[in-house]
């Protein structure tokens, strides 16, 4: 980290402070006098600059004062610069910096700082570990939390009440109530925080019996505990018990009222929820955004637009209308009540919009039957998540726009967004399911390796009386292709004509050729092409060419490849496949000839490109890339990957490298494939349990596929890779495609 630059003081309104600092040697009394006067980043930087110039930054206590002031000022970058200049950091300094990261919702950086602290043998105290356990809780990482628990015991902080309470909370957040209870039962002193924490844990996981047991044992039932029980009763539909407990409360606070209103709303007692809200307001209880969201949900369900407008006026009056979750609730309420223009006005005038805001507005348009405005808004979204895609796809389906439904579903797949249950089950909720809805479901399941489920959906589709069309059979035969189900694929292909009277088109034949070719039935695949009632397209011949490469039929492959580059001389993929096939025969003169043809036609091979997202940033890697700013770390990880993979039994498939070079150079070239670079980056830039998600522009090669399987086992990381044709889900040494792609 560089020194903070000295600000240009000429003509500055901060000149008096800078001049007074410049005239004196810095000491503690001067620091204590000037530090509270700092009102902005520039003035604080002046103090820091003077401390560095005079060497006073070496005074640990003085440095800790400046650091604490900086973190309170919310200047995290300056705080880090201060921290990096401190030579002898004490426990307070380490804790202050880690706590600053927690306060700014950067728990991983706090944990990374702890690793640095251990390496430098920094001081730890009973304030250190509650901060770190809180970081694990924010990340909901039980694995890291258990590691931290082991360190707590190792370094002798296991009996600290503050530490124990944060451990109970961490295990509860991770829904591991067994270990949370173990910590609770081993505590020598149980304070109110411990009782409330363990109770909150049982409430979080919905364990009514254990929560009742803890609540009954509490030496003092405070309002916090009673509120937790009302929340739990609401979750479990025990409205009567929630109401009784609320009535028995001697002191009801805002949370008590909110919990009861939420309980009534969640259990579909909407009118009662509104009545309690009116009573709450009449009793002079402060209203917050949480309770307003609940009553707005009740208004939306009851289509009580008038009441919703009155609540909107109240929210403006008390000054909380700018809260983004409230804006989203109002958008939902207005659109549910058919007041789409009010929702639209609110959306356009909002200062703080998040992903939910956009999704709510899209859903609102669709509820009101305004499909085109919904699509226009969808297209203009700065970022789309799976909810955005699901809302738009189900909106199309609900308005019988079946061709758009399928097209958007396919676009979603190409963007690397994996469909969730909302996307795949919307067809089940519809009373009338269109054929395109079923088609989208069949295709999506097959692309994610769920072939059996995909074919089950086809059977269910026919059972429901929905007649399959041409696109349906593309999905069904494609599903068979993904798993090598040749006999079943043939049966479905034949049933198109015999049972459903659908004439196969060139794409159906191409799909069958691909199915046969992938299964190694190359002669039958070529015979099928020759027997087609229409002229085969280049994609059909290309499928057979790829199969020849896969199964090592060099002569057939070279013959077909040369035919293809005559048919489509500008297709880089055909040239590359033919070059690889010729190289497999050891015919390097032939390889040079094909590359000469490529140069003659100006054909450039599309480079392999893999993309991965980390911390909201998309990182792109090309084959052989060395430009990434973290390339040194990636190189180290590639070496570690190579060592671990060889220990697991991995041997590079050098047949994938079509160059006349020695084996060692081929292995090096293989480890520079874009997929492996992206995987290496994923291992250093993301943390478990989140999977490493990668999008590849080309088909994944055999060696990278094998390496990804070994990485998933050796490093214990799930990898999801979307290549040109399908999704590959790597987990514990296996892939969802069953090595058939």
GUVO-904153 format. One record per residue (C-alpha): z, x, y. Coordinates in steps of 0.5 Angstrom, whole numbers, plus 500, padded with zeros to 3 digits. Example, Ala and Ser with C-alpha at 12.3 -4.5 7.8 and 13.67 -1.06 7.14 Angstrom:
% GUVO-904153
516525491 514527498 
END
This chain:
% GUVO-904153
500500500 498503507 503503513 503497517 498498523 501499530 499493534 496494541 501493546 497494552 497487556 501484550 507479552 511483546 511489551 518489553 520489545 515494544 517499550 525498549 524500541 519506543 525509548 530510543 532513536 533507531 540506528 543500525 546497531 539497535 536494529 542489529 540487536 533487536 532484529 534477531 529477537 523477532 520471533 513472529 509477525 507482530 514483533 517484526 511489525 514493531 521494528 518496522 513501525 519504529 523505523 518508519 516513525 524515526 525515518 530510519 527506513 530511508 537508510 537503504 542498507 538498514 531497509 535491506 536487512 529488515 526486508 531480507 529478515 522478513 522474506 526469510 520469515 515468510 511474511 510476503 505481505 509485510 515484505 511487500 509493505 517494507 519494499 514499497 517504503 524503500 525510496 532508493 532500492 538497490 540491486 540487492 533489495 530488488 533481487 530479495 523481493 523477486 526471489 521471495 516471490 519465486 520461493 512462494 511459487 509466484 513467478 508472474 509477480 517476480 516478472 511484474 516486479 522486474 518490469 517495474 524495476 526497468 521502469 525505475 532504472 533499478 540496479 541489475 547484477 549477475 544475481 538478478 537474471 538467474 532469479 528471473 530466468 528461473 521464474 520463466 522456467 517455473 512458468 514453462 514460458 519459452 516466450 518470456 524466457 527468450 525475452 529475458 535472454 535478450 535482456 541478459 545479452 543487452 545488459 552484458 550478463 551473457 558470459 556469466 556462468 550462473 546465468 548461462 546455467 539457468 538459461 540451459 535449465 529454462 530452455 530444457 524445461 521448455 523442451 527447447 534443446 536446440 537453444 539449450 545446446 547453443 548456450 551450452 556450446 557457447 560457454 567458455 567454462 563448463 562446470 559440473 552444473 552445466 554438464 548436469 543441466 544439459 544432460 537433464 534436459 536431454 533426459 527430460 525430452 527422452 533423447 537417448 542418443 544425445 544424452 549418451 553422447 553428453 554422458 560419454 563426454 563428461 570429464 567427471 561422471 558424478 552420481 547425479 549424472 548417472 542417476 539421470 541416465 538411469 531415469 532416461 533408460 527407465 523411460 525408454 525401456 532400456 532396463 538392462 542398461 539401467 541395471 548395468 549403470 546402477 551396478 557400476 556406480 561406486 557410490 549409490 545414493 537414495 536417488 540412485 535406488 529410487 531411479 532403479 526401482 522406478 525404472 523397474 516399476 514403469 517397465 512392469 517388473 513389479 516383483 523385481 521393483 519390490 525386491 530392490 526396495 527390500 535390498 535398499 532398506 536392508 542396506 540402511 538407505 534412507 527411504 523417501 516418499 518418491 521411492 515409496 510411491 513407486 513401490 506402492 504402485 507395484 503393490 497395487 498392480 500385484 494386488 499385494 495388499 499385505 506388502 502394502 500394509 507393511 510399507 504403510 507401517 514403515 512410512 508411519 515409523 519414519 514419520 513421512 505419512 502426512 505427505 499428500 502424495 503418499 496418502 494418495 498412493 496409499 488410497 490408490 493401493 488400497 482401493 486397487 487391492 479391494 481394501 476400500 474401507 482402508 482407503 476410505 478411512 485414510 481419506 477421512 483422516 487425512 489432514 492434507 487433501 488435494 485434487 488428486 486425493 479426491 480423484 483417487 478416492 472416486 476412482 477407488 470406489 468405482 474400481 470396487 463397483 461402488 458407484 453411488 458412494 463415488 457419485 456422492 463424493 463427486 457431488 461434494 467435491 470443493 472443486 472438480 477438474 477434467 480428471 474428476 469428470 472423466 473418472 465419473 463419466 467413464 465409471 458410469 459407462 464401465 458399469 453400463 449406466 449409459 443414461 447417467 453417462 450422457 447426462 453427466 457428459 452434458 452437465 460437464 459441457 454446461 459447466 464449461 469443462 472441455 473434455 480431454 482425450 481421457 473423456 473422449 477415448 474411454 469408449 475405445 478402451 471398452 470391449 463393449 461400447 454402449 450406445 450412450 457412450 457413442 452418443 456422448 462422444 458424438 455430441 461432445 465432438 460436435 459442440 467443440 467444432 469437430 463436426 467431421 470427427 463427430 460424424 466419423 464416430 457415427 459411421 464407426 458406431 454403425 460399423 461396430 454393430 451398435 444400433 443408434 437410438 433417438 438420442 444418437 440422431 439428435 447428436 448427428 442432426 445437431 452436428 450437421 446443424 453446427 456446420 450447415 450440412 443441410 443435405 447430410 442432415 436431411 439424409 440422416 433425418 430420413 434414415 431414422 424412419 427408412 433405415 432404423 424405423 425410429 419415429 422422429 419426435 418433436 425435438 428431431 423436427 426442431 433440430 431440422 427446423 434449426 438446421 434449415 433456418 440457420 442455412 437461410 431456408 426459412 420457407 422450407 423450415 416453416 413448411 416443415 413446422 406446419 407438416 409436423 405430425 405433432 403440435 410444434 413446441 415453442 422451442 421449434 418456433 423459437 429456432 425459426 424466429 432466431 433464423 428470421 432475425 439472423 437472415 433479416 426476414 423481418 415480416 416473417 419474423 414479426 409474424 412468428 414473434 407475435 405468435 410466440 409471445 402469445 404462446 409463452 408470454 413469460 419467455 424473455 428471449 422471444 420478447 427480445 428477439 421480436 423487439 430486435 426484429 421490429 427495431 431492425 425495421 426502424 419501427 420504434 413505436 413497435 419496440 416501445 409496444 413490445 417493451 410495454 407488453 414485457 412490463 405488463 407481464 413482469 418479464 425481465 430480460 436476462 442480462 448478458 453475463 460472462 465468467 472468466 477464471 484467473 489465478 483460481 478466482 472466478 470473475 463475473 461481468 454483466 453487460 455494461 458492468 462498471 463494478 469490477 475492482 480493476 475497471 480502470 485497467 479494463 477500460 484502458 484495455 478496451 481502448 487498446 482493443 478498439 484501436 488495434 481491432 480497427 487497424 486490423 479492419 474490424 468495424 462494429 456491427 451496430 445492427 446488434 444494438 436495438 436502440 434509437 441512438 446515434 452510431 457512436 453511442 451504439 459502438 460504445 454500447 457494443 464495447 460494453 458487452 459482457 464478452 468483451 469486458 471478460 476478454 479485456 480482463 483476460 488480456 490483463 489478468 492472464 498470460 500467454 500461452 494459456 488461452 482466455 477461457 470464458 463462459 457466456 450465459 446467452 448466445 454470443 452476438 455477431 459483433 462479439 464473435 467478430 471482435 473475438 476473432 480479431 482479438 485472437 489475431 491482434 493480440 496473439 491469444 487463443 480464446 475459448 468461449 462457451 456460449 449457450 449452445 456450443 464452444 467457440 475456439 478462436 485462434 489467429 483470426 478464425 473460429 472453430 465454428 467457421 462463423 456458423 452458429 
END
